[in-house]
Amino acid sequence: MKIGYVRVSTVEQNEDRQIKAMQEDGVEKIYMDKQSGKDFNRPEYKKMISGLRQGDVLVLHSIDRLGRNYEEILEQWRVITKEIKADVIVQDMPLLNTTISKDLDGTFIADLVLQILSYVSAKERENIRRRQKEGIAIAKAKGVYKGGKSKQIDEELFAMNLVRYRNGEITKTEFSSALGVSRPTLDKILKKRTGDSNA
């Protein structure tokens, strides 16, 4: 059975597009969670996982629907593909498709792509922290460091979505809503961390 899972924030307006793409892909049943800000309670996801069986195909619009960070995503991927033995199709990333080849190569390629994405996300996080420290050190040396309390964001979520934004997989609006911040706040965060509000 082809099963779809959709997760949208209350500010996103793309659930219809995701559902339509899944229906065109032959999905028979769709589970959907709506979330706001940092709330990651996913009752429909839990229902979907408990009903998923060996041989089923789980269709996701994007890999970030599996979790808030790559650690969570990798764990959910392992549960679905190794424990439950279901297949996964990620619509916006064709290499993450375990149905392409039913031999070891298909699963191996998808697992490898996921590991690479996880590595890139972790490196991006490290680079952001390093640039942030360098920026603070320079500002302190110039005597202009304010050290004010800025909005706290999930670093792993930021790094993961920054990679997706730079690859053109998500819009800036989708990026800001994934972080639970406004577009202008995201612009400030990007300018502060990367030196460019367009990253």
Secondary structure, DSSP 8 states (H G I E B T S, - for coil): -EEEEEEEETT---HHHHHHHHHHTT--EEEEEEE-TT----HHHHHHHHH--TT-EEEESSGGGG-SSHHHHHHHHHIIIIIS--EEEETT-TTSBTTS-SSHHHHHHHHHHHHHHHHHHHHHHHHHHHHHHHHHHHHHHHT-----------HHHHHHHHHHHHTTSS-HHHHHHHHT--HHHHHHHHHHHHS-TT-
